[in-house]
């Protein structure tokens, strides 16, 4: 078996082995498996100010729809990761993306009142466009237009983005009405206390050079939390084990999953009957734009952490992992879920040594295994699994040394890319800030000739997107 896997994935050529790849796959799975619960939670219920949103199917209750979406989430993720494993041979995990699923449920279906079937049709169209653009090399060409400082800053920006996601899940960073973010009640919050202990334990294990230190840290934190609850040191339910930390959807709903997904699969076909050309095109454009640059940013940032980039900061053969994303989005829309994208949590597996498609294959198989034993995917508490995000965030910050900080034309786009990502909670916005600022600062320095025409066009496209996305044009059009 080891010989077959070596030949299939070229493990020796990538300076890795079967054990390392399996550990990396398990690590990535543990950090992104929350999506099996969280994606259905987002797509089925968003009663914000009594505004309807999400997917509702006549004759089925929210629990049944939740279960269907959990199955669809697993299947679409697995398909995308099989393509990533066998076609791209890269260690990236894919699943329906956070942010994009909220845009699907809240904005498109809830606020704009677009039928969820039509929203799925937009996802399928976006996926097909991605497949075509990837096949002809257009996506790879656009990514190569990213200015060098932006490419080198994406990793650090994603690191800070991972950090704020992880620290929020751990109860260390919380909402603050005066400063937007603040420090949680760490001394009195059991979740925060366990998270801090688990985080420093993981740092110690990593510093000691223990293989699989991130997995060990996650599992030990989970076990300690379970013991504390069992002994009555913490009230049951305080250390929530599902992805929605303080209640919401109970992971036990998935124990007897609704495997009949026919009400969802193929529903996009009826969605084409409710299409109004202009508004539909704007919805497709929005899905397309955010997914494109989220995926590009993730691949470049995680690729930098894994040493996949060449001396020019380019990702060789990036069209192959992009194709996995495109196929996953198309299949996901056909089955009944929002856009599938490459997960930044893949960085956890890469930091554990994952270098080939075997890592992605392990993640895919674990996702499929969770169809049979779904609680496996939700048994790891969010506060424990997201320890990995903070550890990886620290490691990814080292990427800033590649940036030419003494050159203002590099410092501005790099700095904006790094800062805007976590503060706007968007990889795409961070990249946009860097790409738009680069030609402006370059020109101001009298280096207009160093800016490619394509970079000006890319900057203009971002400006257009902001006008459409934040200027109310999308809402008024629909």
Secondary structure, DSSP 8 states (H G I E B T S, - for coil): -HHHHHHHHTTGGGT--HHHHHHHHHHHHHHHTTHHHHHHHHHH---BTTB--S---TT--HHHHHHHHHHHHHHHHHHHHHHIIIII-----EEE-TTHHHIIIIIIIIIS---HHHHHHHHHHHHHHHHHHHHTTHHHHHHHTS-HHHHHHHHHHHHHHHHHHHHHHTTSEEEETTTEEEE--TTT-HHHHHHHHHHHHHHHHHHTT-TTHHHHHHHHHHHHHHHHHHTTSS-TTTS--SSSTTSSS-GGGGTT-----TTTTTHHHHHGGG--HHHHHHHHHHHHHHHHHHHHHHHHHHHHHTT-B-TTS-BTTHHHHHHHHHHHHHHHHHHT---EEE-TTHHHHHHTT--SHHHHHHHHHHHHHHHHSTHHHHSS-HHHHTHHHHHHHHHHGGGGGGS-TTSHHHHHHHHHHHHHHHHHT-HHHHHHHHHHHHHHHHHHTT-GGGS-HHHHHHHHHHHHHHHHHHSSHHHHH-
